[in-house]
């Protein structure tokens, strides 16, 4: 009786072993036939753009904006700490000069504003100098640099409104529409005048005049 049970168990174990082996082989065959997963062989691209010999301060103004940006009226204080608001829709074209007392490049622009050196800007544009709040400028240096009769507004908010992150920086604002027509940096007032003249001519051509 005991011998018969041992024989039956042996046969059952043998059958189970055969079934297990068959299943393993079947699984291996399925895995072999499955296509291998595609490998991502694409290397990450370097998105850094290198500009050879790029100056730290651009020496040109960009072309007039295709989509004009509305300029903000400038609210701040005068050198005498009196509140002042400069309207960008005054009917007169305006060149906003964002200058600073601590900028060496700005010195030539301060000097160019003096009466004996000043030459009118194209389009009868007025020049308005915008500096930061007194906490960011040297009051004594500012009084030394700012020539008499030149409109100077202290307004850090204006720098933020126009997105100015460097000096010297210039924005040409259309006096009728209050739109920024051209903006950027320059190295001299002559260069600002030349590029402003080009911007005005380009607008005349675009208008078919």
C-alpha positions in Angstrom: 0.0 0.0 0.0 2.8 2.4 1.0 4.8 1.5 -2.0 1.9 2.3 -4.3 1.5 5.8 -2.8 5.2 6.5 -3.3 5.0 5.4 -7.0 1.9 7.7 -7.5 3.7 10.7 -5.9 6.8 10.1 -8.0 4.7 10.0 -11.2 2.8 13.2 -10.1 6.1 15.0 -9.4 7.5 13.9 -12.7 4.4 15.3 -14.5 4.7 18.6 -12.7 8.3 18.8 -13.6 7.5 18.3 -17.3 4.7 20.9 -17.1 7.0 23.5 -15.5 9.8 22.9 -18.0 7.2 23.2 -20.8 5.9 26.5 -19.4 9.4 27.9 -19.0 10.3 27.0 -22.6 7.0 28.6 -23.8 7.7 31.8 -21.9 11.2 31.9 -23.2 10.0 31.5 -26.8 7.4 34.3 -26.3 10.1 36.6 -25.0 12.4 35.7 -27.9 9.8 36.6 -30.5 8.8 39.9 -28.9 10.5 42.9 -30.6 13.2 44.6 -28.7 12.3 48.0 -27.2 13.6 51.0 -29.2 16.5 52.7 -27.6 16.6 56.4 -27.3 19.9 57.1 -29.0 19.3 60.8 -29.5 21.8 62.8 -27.6 20.6 65.9 -25.8 21.1 69.0 -27.9 23.0 72.0 -26.7 20.6 74.9 -26.9 23.3 77.4 -26.0 23.8 80.0 -28.7 27.3 81.4 -28.8 27.8 84.8 -30.4 31.4 85.4 -31.3 32.9 88.7 -30.3 29.5 89.9 -28.8 30.0 93.2 -26.9 28.8 93.5 -23.4 26.7 96.5 -24.4 25.0 96.5 -27.8 26.2 99.4 -30.0 23.0 99.7 -32.0 19.3 100.1 -31.7 17.0 97.4 -33.1 14.6 98.1 -35.9 11.2 99.5 -35.1 8.9 97.1 -33.4 6.5 95.3 -35.7 4.0 95.1 -32.9 4.1 98.5 -31.1 4.2 98.4 -27.4 2.2 100.9 -25.4 4.4 103.2 -23.4 3.7 104.0 -19.7 3.5 107.6 -18.5 6.5 108.2 -16.3 5.7 109.1 -12.7 8.5 110.1 -10.3 10.3 113.1 -8.8 12.4 115.9 -10.1 15.9 116.6 -8.8 14.3 118.9 -6.3 12.2 116.0 -5.1 9.0 117.5 -6.5 6.5 115.0 -7.9 6.2 114.9 -11.7 4.4 112.9 -14.4 5.6 112.9 -18.0 2.9 112.0 -20.5 3.9 109.8 -23.4 0.9 111.0 -25.4 1.8 114.7 -25.5 1.7 115.1 -29.3 5.5 115.3 -29.2 7.8 112.4 -30.0 10.0 111.5 -27.0 13.3 109.8 -26.6 13.6 108.4 -23.2 17.3 108.1 -22.1 17.7 105.7 -19.2 21.0 106.9 -17.7 22.8 106.4 -14.4 25.3 108.3 -12.2 27.4 105.2 -11.8 27.7 104.3 -15.5 30.9 105.3 -17.3 29.4 104.9 -20.7 26.6 107.3 -19.7 29.0 110.2 -19.1 29.2 111.1 -22.8 25.4 111.2 -23.0 25.2 113.5 -20.0 27.8 115.8 -21.6 26.0 115.7 -25.0 22.9 117.1 -23.3 24.7 120.4 -22.6 23.4 123.4 -24.7 26.7 124.0 -26.5 26.9 120.3 -27.6 23.2 119.4 -28.1 21.8 118.9 -31.5 18.0 118.5 -32.0 16.8 114.9 -32.5 15.0 113.8 -35.7 11.2 114.1 -35.7 11.4 117.1 -33.3 11.7 114.5 -30.5 12.3 115.8 -27.0 14.8 114.1 -24.8 13.8 113.0 -21.3 16.4 111.5 -19.0 15.1 108.8 -16.6 17.3 107.8 -13.6 16.4 105.5 -10.7 15.1 106.6 -7.3 17.5 108.7 -5.1 18.3 105.6 -3.1 20.0 104.1 -6.1 21.8 107.2 -7.4 24.3 109.7 -6.1 22.4 113.0 -5.5 25.6 115.1 -5.7 26.8 113.4 -8.8 23.4 113.7 -10.4 23.3 117.5 -9.8 26.8 117.7 -11.3 25.9 115.7 -14.5 22.4 117.0 -15.2 22.7 120.1 -17.4 20.3 123.0 -16.7 17.0 122.9 -18.7 17.2 119.1 -19.2 14.1 117.2 -18.0 15.4 114.6 -15.6 13.0 112.2 -13.8 13.9 110.0 -10.9 11.8 106.9 -11.3 12.8 103.3 -10.6 9.2 102.3 -11.5 9.8 103.5 -15.1 12.8 101.2 -15.5 10.5 98.3 -14.5 7.6 99.5 -16.7 9.8 99.7 -19.8 11.8 96.5 -18.9 15.1 98.3 -18.8 17.9 96.2 -17.3 21.0 98.2 -18.3 22.2 101.7 -19.0 22.5 103.6 -21.3 19.2 102.5 -22.8 16.8 104.4 -25.1 13.2 104.2 -26.1 11.6 106.2 -28.9 8.0 106.9 -28.1 5.5 108.1 -30.7 3.8 111.3 -29.2 0.5 110.7 -31.0 -0.1 107.0 -30.2 2.1 106.6 -27.0 3.7 103.5 -28.6 7.3 102.5 -28.3 8.6 102.5 -31.9 12.2 101.6 -31.3 14.4 100.8 -28.3 17.9 99.6 -27.5 21.3 100.8 -26.5 23.8 103.1 -28.3 27.2 104.6 -27.8 26.6 108.2 -28.7 23.8 110.7 -29.4 24.9 110.8 -33.0 24.2 107.1 -33.3 20.8 107.5 -31.6 19.9 110.3 -34.0 21.0 108.3 -37.0 19.0 105.2 -36.1 16.0 107.3 -35.0 16.0 108.9 -38.4 16.1 105.5 -40.0 13.2 104.4 -37.9 11.1 107.4 -39.0 12.0 106.9 -42.6 11.0 103.2 -42.4 7.6 104.2 -40.9 7.1 106.7 -43.8 7.9 104.0 -46.3 5.6 101.5 -44.6 2.8 104.1 -44.6 3.3 104.7 -48.3 4.2 108.4 -47.9 
